[in-house]
Amino acid sequence: MADNLTPSELIDAITSFLRVIIEQLWYQIEVYPRESFDSCIFYDLEVKTTRHPLVKAYLDEFINSITNLFNDGIISKIYLETFENNCLKYSFGISFNNSLILDQLRNDSQFLKSDKSNDLFNTFTIVNELKSLLYSVIVESSKLSKIEQNFGDFKLLLATTEDEMVSRNQNWILDKRLKQLTADDESTLDDVDLYPLKEVNLEYINIQGYIVSYK
């Protein structure tokens, strides 16, 4: 891999990383049976990847949607929500708010087409930052209990800067749930455990993540 990345290569690196994260969460809480996963190495870490053709095709389509939103500079947040017996059990969220590269992509239609590597997009730096976040996801998700087989479900959701559905404060991971609560809902935001993940804070990309466990 080259010392520095082009804008397109940087987006590919981030979306490939997001795919791996989703698969680790699926594996750890057994959204899909663990026997349907194989082991491989990603950024020098052992990770799990699904081998089921339909699941792979579904994930391909979702990652393609993320890539398109990145290319347009309008990706904001990604959610993986998992349910057990029709009740929300875990939420995983990744935010890209305040990432300068997204501003550049929105405002400069030629930026993505550049085939020149950018000194700012140093390969060693971005790989190590993403690796630390991936390790954090693996460690924190390993603490979670498994979804009860045959009673679980999940949703993958995207939020963009054009249809922002959550606030920009530090509790954004809970905002979506707060909007879902009604006056008659017995649930409260006190009924959660919040697991912050390693943040990526670079000049051009900021990634913040949480895992929420609902009691």
Z-matrix of the N, CA and C atoms (Angstrom, degrees):
N
C 1 1.463
C 2 1.523 1 109.51
N 3 1.322 2 116.66 1 140.73
C 4 1.461 3 121.47 2 -177.63
C 5 1.526 4 110.93 3 -66.41
N 6 1.344 5 115.73 4 160.39
C 7 1.462 6 120.62 5 -179.16
C 8 1.526 7 111.52 6 -63.49
N 9 1.332 8 116.34 7 -35.07
C 10 1.459 9 121.54 8 -179.67
C 11 1.529 10 110.05 9 -128.53
N 12 1.323 11 116.01 10 158.09
C 13 1.451 12 121.50 11 -175.54
C 14 1.526 13 111.27 12 -110.97
N 15 1.323 14 115.55 13 152.46
C 16 1.456 15 120.95 14 169.20
C 17 1.532 16 107.45 15 -80.00
N 18 1.331 17 119.43 16 164.74
C 19 1.474 18 120.47 17 176.73
C 20 1.527 19 112.80 18 -54.54
N 21 1.322 20 117.36 19 -42.41
C 22 1.460 21 120.95 20 179.86
C 23 1.528 22 111.21 21 -64.79
N 24 1.328 23 117.05 22 -41.54
C 25 1.469 24 121.07 23 179.16
C 26 1.529 25 110.97 24 -65.84
N 27 1.320 26 116.40 25 -35.52
C 28 1.463 27 119.68 26 177.83
C 29 1.520 28 110.47 27 -64.08
N 30 1.322 29 117.11 28 -45.18
C 31 1.466 30 120.55 29 178.37
C 32 1.522 31 110.51 30 -62.71
N 33 1.325 32 117.80 31 -40.62
C 34 1.467 33 121.35 32 177.44
C 35 1.527 34 110.52 33 -60.58
N 36 1.334 35 116.27 34 -41.24
C 37 1.468 36 120.38 35 179.82
C 38 1.526 37 110.59 36 -63.11
N 39 1.326 38 116.73 37 -42.97
C 40 1.460 39 120.76 38 -178.05
C 41 1.527 40 111.03 39 -69.05
N 42 1.315 41 118.07 40 -44.00
C 43 1.467 42 120.12 41 -178.35
C 44 1.537 43 111.43 42 -69.52
N 45 1.329 44 117.53 43 -34.99
C 46 1.470 45 119.98 44 174.73
C 47 1.520 46 110.26 45 -63.53
N 48 1.307 47 115.79 46 -39.80
C 49 1.459 48 122.15 47 177.40
C 50 1.532 49 110.75 48 -63.04
N 51 1.327 50 117.24 49 -42.87
C 52 1.463 51 121.04 50 179.61
C 53 1.520 52 111.17 51 -63.34
N 54 1.317 53 116.51 52 -37.61
C 55 1.458 54 120.14 53 177.44
C 56 1.533 55 110.55 54 -60.38
N 57 1.314 56 116.25 55 -44.30
C 58 1.463 57 121.02 56 -179.71
C 59 1.524 58 110.60 57 -63.76
N 60 1.317 59 117.35 58 -41.51
C 61 1.463 60 121.18 59 179.23
C 62 1.527 61 110.86 60 -60.07
N 63 1.318 62 116.96 61 -47.15
C 64 1.469 63 120.72 62 -179.77
C 65 1.529 64 110.29 63 -59.07
N 66 1.319 65 116.72 64 -42.82
C 67 1.469 66 120.01 65 -179.54
C 68 1.524 67 111.34 66 -65.83
N 69 1.338 68 117.92 67 -35.33
C 70 1.468 69 119.39 68 179.07
C 71 1.523 70 110.67 69 -65.99
N 72 1.324 71 115.87 70 -39.76
C 73 1.462 72 119.36 71 178.61
C 74 1.520 73 110.85 72 -66.84
N 75 1.319 74 117.07 73 -43.63
C 76 1.463 75 120.07 74 176.11
C 77 1.526 76 111.06 75 -56.99
N 78 1.314 77 115.44 76 -42.66
C 79 1.466 78 120.32 77 -177.97
C 80 1.527 79 111.52 78 -68.65
N 81 1.329 80 116.60 79 -48.43
C 82 1.461 81 120.43 80 -172.39
C 83 1.521 82 112.45 81 -62.95
N 84 1.337 83 117.39 82 -41.13
C 85 1.462 84 119.00 83 -177.85
C 86 1.528 85 112.02 84 -100.16
N 87 1.327 86 115.25 85 5.43
C 88 1.463 87 122.91 86 174.69
C 89 1.534 88 112.48 87 60.35
N 90 1.319 89 115.16 88 48.06
C 91 1.460 90 119.14 89 167.86
C 92 1.523 91 108.79 90 -59.83
N 93 1.333 92 114.74 91 -39.75
C 94 1.460 93 122.69 92 170.79
C 95 1.530 94 107.65 93 -119.55
N 96 1.325 95 118.71 94 150.29
C 97 1.473 96 121.24 95 -178.44
C 98 1.526 97 111.62 96 -55.85
N 99 1.297 98 115.84 97 139.92
C 100 1.465 99 120.41 98 -177.21
C 101 1.528 100 112.02 99 -63.69
N 102 1.309 101 116.82 100 -26.86
C 103 1.462 102 119.10 101 -179.79
C 104 1.531 103 111.76 102 -70.71
N 105 1.333 104 117.40 103 -9.89
C 106 1.464 105 120.11 104 178.16
C 107 1.533 106 112.36 105 -91.06
N 108 1.332 107 116.17 106 7.86
C 109 1.457 108 121.53 107 179.45
C 110 1.526 109 110.75 108 -113.57
N 111 1.317 110 115.16 109 148.39
C 112 1.461 111 122.55 110 171.51
C 113 1.520 112 109.08 111 -110.77
N 114 1.322 113 115.90 112 161.38
C 115 1.462 114 121.32 113 176.82
C 116 1.521 115 110.12 114 -95.79
N 117 1.316 116 115.68 115 145.26
C 118 1.456 117 120.80 116 173.98
C 119 1.529 118 108.13 117 -152.42
N 120 1.313 119 116.66 118 175.41
C 121 1.460 120 121.54 119 -179.41
C 122 1.522 121 109.26 120 -109.93
N 123 1.323 122 115.24 121 129.81
C 124 1.465 123 121.22 122 177.34
C 125 1.516 124 107.60 123 -136.33
N 126 1.319 125 116.94 124 121.53
C 127 1.477 126 121.79 125 -176.67
C 128 1.528 127 111.22 126 52.93
N 129 1.334 128 116.11 127 41.19
C 130 1.466 129 123.56 128 177.99
C 131 1.522 130 113.55 129 67.61
N 132 1.317 131 117.50 130 12.65
C 133 1.456 132 121.44 131 176.26
C 134 1.519 133 109.62 132 -113.65
N 135 1.329 134 116.47 133 142.69
C 136 1.457 135 119.58 134 175.07
C 137 1.520 136 108.73 135 -76.88
N 138 1.307 137 116.35 136 124.96
C 139 1.462 138 121.58 137 -179.95
C 140 1.522 139 109.20 138 -130.12
N 141 1.320 140 115.14 139 170.48
C 142 1.457 141 121.92 140 -179.92
C 143 1.524 142 109.94 141 -110.63
N 144 1.317 143 116.20 142 141.59
C 145 1.459 144 121.36 143 178.43
C 146 1.524 145 109.59 144 -134.61
N 147 1.311 146 116.51 145 135.96
C 148 1.456 147 119.96 146 -178.19
C 149 1.534 148 110.68 147 -69.80
N 150 1.300 149 116.03 148 145.58
C 151 1.465 150 119.80 149 176.31
C 152 1.527 151 111.43 150 -113.48
N 153 1.341 152 116.81 151 3.33
C 154 1.460 153 119.69 152 -179.98
C 155 1.529 154 108.97 153 -75.80
N 156 1.333 155 118.12 154 123.52
C 157 1.482 156 121.11 155 -175.02
C 158 1.525 157 114.25 156 -56.80
N 159 1.329 158 117.85 157 -41.85
C 160 1.457 159 120.24 158 -177.96
C 161 1.524 160 112.04 159 -70.47
N 162 1.320 161 115.68 160 -37.66
C 163 1.475 162 119.79 161 177.30
C 164 1.521 163 110.16 162 -67.11
N 165 1.327 164 116.47 163 -41.92
C 166 1.463 165 120.61 164 177.58
C 167 1.529 166 111.29 165 -61.41
N 168 1.330 167 116.47 166 -41.51
C 169 1.463 168 120.58 167 179.84
C 170 1.524 169 110.59 168 -65.71
N 171 1.327 170 116.90 169 -40.63
C 172 1.467 171 121.16 170 177.77
C 173 1.522 172 110.33 171 -62.39
N 174 1.324 173 116.55 172 -43.85
C 175 1.459 174 120.25 173 -179.20
C 176 1.528 175 110.98 174 -68.89
N 177 1.319 176 116.58 175 -36.76
C 178 1.475 177 120.54 176 175.39
C 179 1.532 178 110.31 177 -56.39
N 180 1.319 179 115.42 178 -46.08
C 181 1.465 180 120.55 179 -178.11
C 182 1.527 181 111.17 180 -64.52
N 183 1.339 182 116.16 181 -41.29
C 184 1.466 183 120.06 182 -179.48
C 185 1.522 184 110.70 183 -66.48
N 186 1.322 185 117.58 184 -44.26
C 187 1.464 186 121.09 185 179.77
C 188 1.524 187 110.52 186 -65.07
N 189 1.319 188 116.81 187 -34.83
C 190 1.461 189 120.33 188 176.26
C 191 1.530 190 110.46 189 -63.01
N 192 1.325 191 117.20 190 -38.49
C 193 1.462 192 121.00 191 176.92
C 194 1.526 193 110.81 192 -64.48
N 195 1.331 194 116.43 193 -42.49
C 196 1.464 195 120.47 194 177.69
C 197 1.520 196 110.33 195 -61.62
N 198 1.328 197 116.23 196 -44.33
C 199 1.469 198 120.73 197 -179.40
C 200 1.521 199 111.16 198 -59.43
N 201 1.321 200 116.97 199 -43.60
C 202 1.463 201 120.74 200 179.61
C 203 1.524 202 111.39 201 -62.38
N 204 1.340 203 116.82 202 -40.02
C 205 1.463 204 120.14 203 179.04
C 206 1.526 205 111.38 204 -69.69
N 207 1.334 206 116.24 205 -35.25
C 208 1.470 207 120.51 206 174.58
C 209 1.522 208 109.56 207 -63.36
N 210 1.318 209 116.73 208 -47.14
C 211 1.463 210 120.72 209 -177.86
C 212 1.527 211 111.60 210 -58.76
N 213 1.341 212 116.09 211 -33.23
C 214 1.459 213 120.88 212 179.02
C 215 1.529 214 112.13 213 -85.83
N 216 1.334 215 116.35 214 -7.45
C 217 1.462 216 120.43 215 179.05
C 218 1.510 217 114.46 216 73.90
N 219 1.334 218 118.13 217 23.08
C 220 1.467 219 119.72 218 -174.85
C 221 1.531 220 113.31 219 -118.79
N 222 1.323 221 118.40 220 6.22
C 223 1.457 222 120.04 221 175.55
C 224 1.527 223 109.03 222 -66.66
N 225 1.303 224 116.56 223 138.51
C 226 1.465 225 120.20 224 179.23
C 227 1.523 226 111.14 225 -123.03
N 228 1.331 227 115.59 226 -56.25
C 229 1.463 228 119.70 227 -176.16
C 230 1.523 229 110.78 228 -145.33
N 231 1.317 230 114.91 229 154.71
C 232 1.460 231 123.00 230 176.69
C 233 1.527 232 107.45 231 -128.03
N 234 1.332 233 115.32 232 135.24
C 235 1.461 234 120.29 233 179.17
C 236 1.524 235 110.60 234 -125.02
N 237 1.314 236 115.14 235 140.89
C 238 1.458 237 122.23 236 165.57
C 239 1.519 238 106.29 237 -120.48
N 240 1.318 239 116.44 238 114.02
C 241 1.452 240 121.37 239 178.65
C 242 1.523 241 109.03 240 -110.44
N 243 1.322 242 116.10 241 131.83
C 244 1.460 243 120.26 242 179.75
C 245 1.523 244 109.37 243 -118.79
N 246 1.330 245 114.08 244 144.49
C 247 1.461 246 120.96 245 -174.81
C 248 1.525 247 109.97 246 -124.43
N 249 1.326 248 114.26 247 151.71
C 250 1.465 249 120.92 248 174.08
C 251 1.515 250 107.49 249 -136.83
N 252 1.320 251 116.14 250 124.17
C 253 1.476 252 121.02 251 -175.62
C 254 1.523 253 111.06 252 53.93
N 255 1.350 254 115.73 253 41.43
C 256 1.461 255 123.87 254 177.19
C 257 1.532 256 113.97 255 68.29
N 258 1.319 257 117.24 256 10.75
C 259 1.466 258 121.26 257 177.33
C 260 1.525 259 109.82 258 -111.88
N 261 1.330 260 115.89 259 138.92
C 262 1.457 261 120.13 260 178.58
C 263 1.514 262 109.97 261 -62.67
N 264 1.334 263 116.76 262 124.39
C 265 1.467 264 121.31 263 -177.73
C 266 1.528 265 111.63 264 -107.92
N 267 1.331 266 117.13 265 -47.34
C 268 1.461 267 121.30 266 179.74
C 269 1.530 268 110.24 267 -136.27
N 270 1.319 269 115.20 268 145.62
C 271 1.462 270 121.43 269 168.79
C 272 1.519 271 108.20 270 -125.37
N 273 1.305 272 115.37 271 133.71
C 274 1.458 273 121.19 272 173.42
C 275 1.524 274 107.12 273 -118.91
N 276 1.325 275 116.74 274 130.49
C 277 1.456 276 119.51 275 -178.57
C 278 1.511 277 112.52 276 -134.16
N 279 1.318 278 115.18 277 142.39
C 280 1.467 279 123.06 278 174.95
C 281 1.527 280 107.77 279 -125.96
N 282 1.332 281 116.51 280 130.21
C 283 1.463 282 121.40 281 179.09
C 284 1.525 283 110.15 282 -116.30
N 285 1.335 284 115.24 283 141.12
C 286 1.469 285 121.95 284 176.68
C 287 1.531 286 111.55 285 -115.61
N 288 1.318 287 116.70 286 18.16
C 289 1.458 288 120.08 287 -177.19
C 290 1.527 289 111.43 288 -59.17
N 291 1.325 290 114.92 289 147.35
C 292 1.472 291 122.79 290 177.35
C 293 1.523 292 112.82 291 64.61
N 294 1.327 293 116.57 292 30.60
C 295 1.466 294 121.51 293 175.54
C 296 1.528 295 108.91 294 -94.97
N 297 1.323 296 116.56 295 117.75
C 298 1.458 297 121.07 296 -174.66
C 299 1.526 298 112.91 297 -62.80
N 300 1.337 299 116.96 298 -30.87
C 301 1.458 300 118.65 299 -179.20
C 302 1.523 301 111.27 300 -63.13
N 303 1.328 302 117.71 301 -30.47
C 304 1.461 303 120.47 302 178.33
C 305 1.526 304 110.81 303 -69.39
N 306 1.329 305 116.38 304 -38.72
C 307 1.463 306 119.61 305 175.16
C 308 1.525 307 110.42 306 -60.96
N 309 1.335 308 115.53 307 -42.50
C 310 1.462 309 120.07 308 -179.54
C 311 1.528 310 110.96 309 -64.00
N 312 1.310 311 116.50 310 -42.41
C 313 1.462 312 120.76 311 -179.74
C 314 1.526 313 111.56 312 -65.59
N 315 1.326 314 116.69 313 -36.30
C 316 1.473 315 119.91 314 179.36
C 317 1.523 316 111.78 315 -69.78
N 318 1.327 317 116.02 316 -35.90
C 319 1.463 318 120.26 317 -169.57
C 320 1.525 319 115.13 318 -99.27
N 321 1.336 320 116.64 319 -11.05
C 322 1.465 321 119.67 320 -177.38
C 323 1.527 322 109.08 321 -132.98
N 324 1.310 323 116.61 322 102.19
C 325 1.469 324 121.35 323 -175.57
C 326 1.524 325 112.53 324 -67.64
N 327 1.324 326 117.66 325 -17.71
C 328 1.461 327 121.36 326 -178.41
C 329 1.528 328 112.80 327 -91.72
N 330 1.331 329 116.08 328 -12.74
C 331 1.466 330 119.83 329 -173.69
C 332 1.526 331 111.62 330 -60.34
N 333 1.320 332 117.20 331 -45.61
C 334 1.462 333 121.32 332 -177.52
C 335 1.522 334 111.76 333 -66.39
N 336 1.333 335 117.45 334 -27.02
C 337 1.457 336 121.49 335 -176.20
C 338 1.523 337 113.32 336 -79.50
N 339 1.320 338 116.73 337 -9.56
C 340 1.463 339 120.14 338 -178.34
C 341 1.523 340 110.78 339 -65.09
N 342 1.335 341 116.50 340 129.35
C 343 1.468 342 120.60 341 178.32
C 344 1.528 343 111.31 342 -100.63
N 345 1.335 344 115.64 343 14.26
C 346 1.462 345 120.34 344 178.84
C 347 1.521 346 109.38 345 -98.79
N 348 1.330 347 116.19 346 134.34
C 349 1.460 348 119.94 347 177.97
C 350 1.525 349 109.22 348 -68.57
N 351 1.302 350 115.50 349 149.96
C 352 1.452 351 122.15 350 -177.22
C 353 1.518 352 109.13 351 -110.15
N 354 1.337 353 116.58 352 127.88
C 355 1.467 354 119.75 353 -179.43
C 356 1.521 355 111.94 354 -58.15
N 357 1.323 356 115.66 355 -26.50
C 358 1.456 357 119.86 356 -179.78
C 359 1.523 358 111.28 357 -67.83
N 360 1.354 359 116.27 358 -33.51
C 361 1.459 360 121.18 359 -177.02
C 362 1.529 361 109.90 360 -91.27
N 363 1.307 362 115.41 361 68.36
C 364 1.462 363 120.81 362 -177.92
C 365 1.529 364 110.10 363 -72.81
N 366 1.316 365 116.00 364 125.96
C 367 1.468 366 121.08 365 -175.50
C 368 1.517 367 112.22 366 -61.28
N 369 1.313 368 117.89 367 -46.41
C 370 1.471 369 121.96 368 -178.20
C 371 1.526 370 110.32 369 -59.06
N 372 1.328 371 116.12 370 -43.41
C 373 1.465 372 120.40 371 -177.12
C 374 1.521 373 111.49 372 -66.47
N 375 1.329 374 117.53 373 -49.29
C 376 1.466 375 119.53 374 -176.91
C 377 1.519 376 111.46 375 -67.16
N 378 1.330 377 117.97 376 -38.82
C 379 1.461 378 120.32 377 179.20
C 380 1.524 379 110.86 378 -63.34
N 381 1.309 380 117.26 379 -42.75
C 382 1.459 381 119.99 380 -179.33
C 383 1.525 382 112.29 381 -68.77
N 384 1.325 383 116.72 382 -35.82
C 385 1.463 384 119.53 383 176.96
C 386 1.533 385 110.72 384 -67.14
N 387 1.307 386 116.58 385 -45.05
C 388 1.467 387 120.25 386 179.54
C 389 1.525 388 111.10 387 -67.45
N 390 1.312 389 116.74 388 -36.05
C 391 1.463 390 121.02 389 177.78
C 392 1.528 391 110.71 390 -62.25
N 393 1.326 392 116.99 391 -41.49
C 394 1.470 393 120.52 392 179.16
C 395 1.521 394 110.98 393 -64.50
N 396 1.333 395 116.23 394 -40.09
C 397 1.460 396 119.69 395 177.73
C 398 1.526 397 110.75 396 -67.30
N 399 1.303 398 117.63 397 -41.60
C 400 1.464 399 121.44 398 177.85
C 401 1.526 400 110.86 399 -60.23
N 402 1.318 401 116.92 400 -44.97
C 403 1.464 402 120.72 401 178.50
C 404 1.530 403 110.24 402 -60.46
N 405 1.328 404 116.01 403 -40.33
C 406 1.457 405 120.63 404 178.15
C 407 1.527 406 111.15 405 -61.62
N 408 1.333 407 116.65 406 -41.81
C 409 1.469 408 120.85 407 178.24
C 410 1.526 409 110.50 408 -62.08
N 411 1.329 410 116.54 409 -44.85
C 412 1.466 411 120.81 410 -178.93
C 413 1.530 412 110.90 411 -62.19
N 414 1.330 413 116.56 412 -44.97
C 415 1.468 414 121.07 413 -178.03
C 416 1.529 415 111.02 414 -65.81
N 417 1.329 416 116.72 415 -49.33
C 418 1.463 417 119.94 416 -175.83
C 419 1.525 418 111.72 417 -69.47
N 420 1.320 419 117.80 418 -39.95
C 421 1.465 420 119.60 419 -178.78
C 422 1.528 421 111.89 420 -70.49
N 423 1.342 422 116.82 421 -24.61
C 424 1.469 423 119.87 422 178.44
C 425 1.526 424 111.69 423 -68.59
N 426 1.321 425 117.37 424 -15.44
C 427 1.463 426 121.88 425 179.34
C 428 1.527 427 112.15 426 -83.55
N 429 1.320 428 116.68 427 -11.43
C 430 1.457 429 121.05 428 -174.40
C 431 1.528 430 111.07 429 -85.69
N 432 1.314 431 115.35 430 148.33
C 433 1.462 432 119.24 431 176.27
C 434 1.522 433 109.78 432 -76.58
N 435 1.300 434 116.45 433 157.37
C 436 1.457 435 121.97 434 -176.85
C 437 1.529 436 110.81 435 -77.24
N 438 1.324 437 114.08 436 151.12
C 439 1.460 438 119.87 437 173.00
C 440 1.523 439 108.71 438 -71.00
N 441 1.321 440 116.99 439 136.68
C 442 1.454 441 120.72 440 178.86
C 443 1.525 442 109.65 441 -65.27
N 444 1.307 443 116.33 442 121.36
C 445 1.460 444 121.48 443 -177.25
C 446 1.526 445 111.48 444 -57.33
N 447 1.324 446 114.81 445 140.83
C 448 1.467 447 124.03 446 179.17
C 449 1.534 448 113.22 447 73.85
N 450 1.344 449 117.33 448 -0.09
C 451 1.460 450 119.84 449 179.04
C 452 1.531 451 111.05 450 -126.89
N 453 1.320 452 116.15 451 12.79
C 454 1.452 453 120.21 452 -176.65
C 455 1.516 454 112.75 453 -110.32
N 456 1.318 455 114.55 454 159.84
C 457 1.454 456 121.74 455 177.50
C 458 1.526 457 107.05 456 -155.93
N 459 1.335 458 117.20 457 169.71
C 460 1.457 459 119.38 458 178.36
C 461 1.521 460 109.84 459 -151.98
N 462 1.338 461 114.22 460 163.01
C 463 1.460 462 121.94 461 172.99
C 464 1.527 463 108.35 462 -134.25
N 465 1.326 464 116.45 463 139.45
C 466 1.453 465 122.79 464 169.59
C 467 1.514 466 106.97 465 -108.52
N 468 1.325 467 116.74 466 124.87
C 469 1.454 468 121.77 467 -174.46
C 470 1.527 469 110.73 468 -127.83
N 471 1.327 470 115.44 469 150.05
C 472 1.454 471 121.82 470 178.40
C 473 1.525 472 109.37 471 -123.56
N 474 1.328 473 116.52 472 141.70
C 475 1.461 474 122.17 473 171.83
C 476 1.519 475 107.83 474 -122.18
N 477 1.321 476 116.14 475 138.81
C 478 1.456 477 120.84 476 179.55
C 479 1.524 478 110.00 477 -116.45
N 480 1.325 479 115.77 478 167.43
C 481 1.456 480 120.43 479 177.88
C 482 1.521 481 111.14 480 -68.20
N 483 1.312 482 117.33 481 -16.28
C 484 1.455 483 121.12 482 -179.41
C 485 1.519 484 113.21 483 -87.85
N 486 1.327 485 116.85 484 -21.55
C 487 1.462 486 119.69 485 178.68
C 488 1.517 487 109.82 486 -133.63
N 489 1.335 488 114.86 487 42.24
C 490 1.462 489 121.35 488 -175.28
C 491 1.515 490 110.55 489 -51.96
N 492 1.343 491 115.59 490 124.14
C 493 1.464 492 118.96 491 -175.81
C 494 1.523 493 112.23 492 -110.17
N 495 1.330 494 117.62 493 2.68
C 496 1.458 495 121.23 494 179.89
C 497 1.516 496 108.92 495 -138.08
N 498 1.323 497 116.26 496 163.10
C 499 1.452 498 120.23 497 -178.65
C 500 1.522 499 110.97 498 -82.29
N 501 1.328 500 115.43 499 174.73
C 502 1.452 501 120.80 500 -178.51
C 503 1.533 502 111.95 501 -97.90
N 504 1.335 503 118.48 502 6.25
C 505 1.453 504 117.73 503 -178.90
C 506 1.521 505 110.49 504 -78.30
N 507 1.321 506 116.00 505 175.55
C 508 1.465 507 120.18 506 -171.58
C 509 1.521 508 113.26 507 -69.27
N 510 1.328 509 117.70 508 -12.37
C 511 1.464 510 120.61 509 179.37
C 512 1.521 511 112.28 510 -101.19
N 513 1.337 512 116.28 511 25.68
C 514 1.467 513 119.80 512 -176.35
C 515 1.515 514 112.64 513 -57.49
N 516 1.329 515 118.34 514 -30.16
C 517 1.456 516 120.70 515 -178.02
C 518 1.536 517 110.51 516 -63.81
N 519 1.333 518 117.81 517 -24.90
C 520 1.456 519 121.82 518 -179.57
C 521 1.524 520 113.14 519 -96.11
N 522 1.326 521 117.54 520 -14.38
C 523 1.462 522 120.45 521 -175.43
C 524 1.513 523 112.45 522 -61.01
N 525 1.324 524 116.63 523 -41.01
C 526 1.462 525 120.29 524 -177.95
C 527 1.525 526 109.74 525 -63.05
N 528 1.333 527 116.77 526 -41.99
C 529 1.459 528 121.02 527 177.90
C 530 1.535 529 110.66 528 -64.98
N 531 1.328 530 116.71 529 -39.50
C 532 1.454 531 120.75 530 -179.35
C 533 1.521 532 110.87 531 -60.06
N 534 1.331 533 116.87 532 -39.19
C 535 1.453 534 120.85 533 179.47
C 536 1.526 535 111.97 534 -68.95
N 537 1.345 536 116.12 535 -22.84
C 538 1.460 537 120.13 536 -179.13
C 539 1.530 538 111.82 537 -82.30
N 540 1.331 539 116.67 538 -19.57
C 541 1.454 540 120.30 539 -177.78
C 542 1.532 541 109.83 540 -75.07
N 543 1.305 542 116.59 541 141.88
C 544 1.463 543 121.78 542 177.27
C 545 1.515 544 108.88 543 -115.17
N 546 1.300 545 115.56 544 171.97
C 547 1.464 546 120.24 545 -179.27
C 548 1.523 547 111.72 546 -62.53
N 549 1.323 548 115.99 547 -26.23
C 550 1.461 549 120.07 548 -178.71
C 551 1.519 550 112.81 549 -94.28
N 552 1.317 551 116.69 550 0.00
C 553 1.460 552 120.90 551 -177.13
C 554 1.522 553 108.84 552 -78.54
N 555 1.324 554 116.56 553 129.36
C 556 1.449 555 120.84 554 -179.04
C 557 1.527 556 112.05 555 -79.27
N 558 1.340 557 117.08 556 -14.06
C 559 1.452 558 120.70 557 179.60
C 560 1.518 559 110.68 558 -74.53
N 561 1.319 560 116.64 559 151.28
C 562 1.458 561 122.77 560 173.85
C 563 1.508 562 108.15 561 -137.12
N 564 1.329 563 115.36 562 166.97
C 565 1.456 564 118.54 563 178.48
C 566 1.519 565 111.86 564 -76.42
N 567 1.344 566 116.87 565 -0.97
C 568 1.466 567 119.93 566 171.95
C 569 1.522 568 110.85 567 -78.68
N 570 1.343 569 115.58 568 -14.18
C 571 1.459 570 120.28 569 -176.46
C 572 1.514 571 112.19 570 -90.84
N 573 1.329 572 116.99 571 39.12
C 574 1.453 573 120.47 572 -177.28
C 575 1.522 574 110.85 573 -136.08
N 576 1.318 575 115.28 574 153.03
C 577 1.461 576 122.84 575 167.61
C 578 1.517 577 106.79 576 -113.81
N 579 1.326 578 116.75 577 128.62
C 580 1.452 579 122.48 578 -175.21
C 581 1.523 580 109.48 579 -110.24
N 582 1.349 581 116.16 580 125.43
C 583 1.456 582 121.89 581 179.83
C 584 1.532 583 109.01 582 -116.12
N 585 1.327 584 117.81 583 102.21
C 586 1.476 585 118.79 584 177.22
C 587 1.522 586 111.06 585 -72.43
N 588 1.321 587 115.85 586 145.26
C 589 1.458 588 121.90 587 -179.90
C 590 1.523 589 110.17 588 -105.74
N 591 1.321 590 115.21 589 164.74
C 592 1.458 591 120.23 590 178.46
C 593 1.524 592 109.64 591 -58.65
N 594 1.326 593 116.52 592 130.95
C 595 1.460 594 120.38 593 -179.70
C 596 1.526 595 111.25 594 -90.07
N 597 1.315 596 115.06 595 149.75
C 598 1.459 597 122.09 596 171.58
C 599 1.524 598 106.83 597 -107.56
N 600 1.314 599 116.84 598 115.81
C 601 1.458 600 121.93 599 -178.94
C 602 1.519 601 109.17 600 -126.08
N 603 1.322 602 114.98 601 90.49
C 604 1.450 603 120.89 602 176.90
C 605 1.530 604 108.20 603 -115.07
N 606 1.305 605 116.29 604 167.83
C 607 1.454 606 120.25 605 -175.76
C 608 1.526 607 112.04 606 -60.00
N 609 1.326 608 116.71 607 -30.91
C 610 1.461 609 120.79 608 -172.83
C 611 1.523 610 114.29 609 -111.80
N 612 1.339 611 118.58 610 -15.26
C 613 1.460 612 121.08 611 -178.75
C 614 1.526 613 109.33 612 -141.99
N 615 1.319 614 115.59 613 131.89
C 616 1.460 615 122.14 614 176.09
C 617 1.523 616 108.13 615 -123.75
N 618 1.311 617 115.76 616 126.09
C 619 1.470 618 121.00 617 -179.88
C 620 1.520 619 108.24 618 -127.04
N 621 1.314 620 115.76 619 124.52
C 622 1.456 621 121.83 620 177.75
C 623 1.524 622 108.68 621 -124.27
N 624 1.318 623 116.63 622 136.08
C 625 1.457 624 118.72 623 -176.71
C 626 1.525 625 113.33 624 -138.45
N 627 1.324 626 114.93 625 152.03
C 628 1.453 627 121.90 626 176.75
C 629 1.526 628 109.69 627 -140.92
N 630 1.314 629 114.68 628 154.33
C 631 1.455 630 121.73 629 163.99
C 632 1.523 631 107.05 630 -119.28
N 633 1.333 632 116.53 631 131.54
C 634 1.454 633 121.05 632 179.60
C 635 1.525 634 108.31 633 -118.00
N 636 1.326 635 115.82 634 131.25
C 637 1.452 636 121.91 635 175.59
C 638 1.527 637 108.40 636 -110.25
N 639 1.339 638 115.74 637 123.66
C 640 1.456 639 120.93 638 -178.92
C 641 1.533 640 109.94 639 -96.20
N 642 1.293 641 115.39 640 131.78
C 643 1.480 642 120.61 641 -175.09
C 644 1.520 643 110.61 642 -85.69
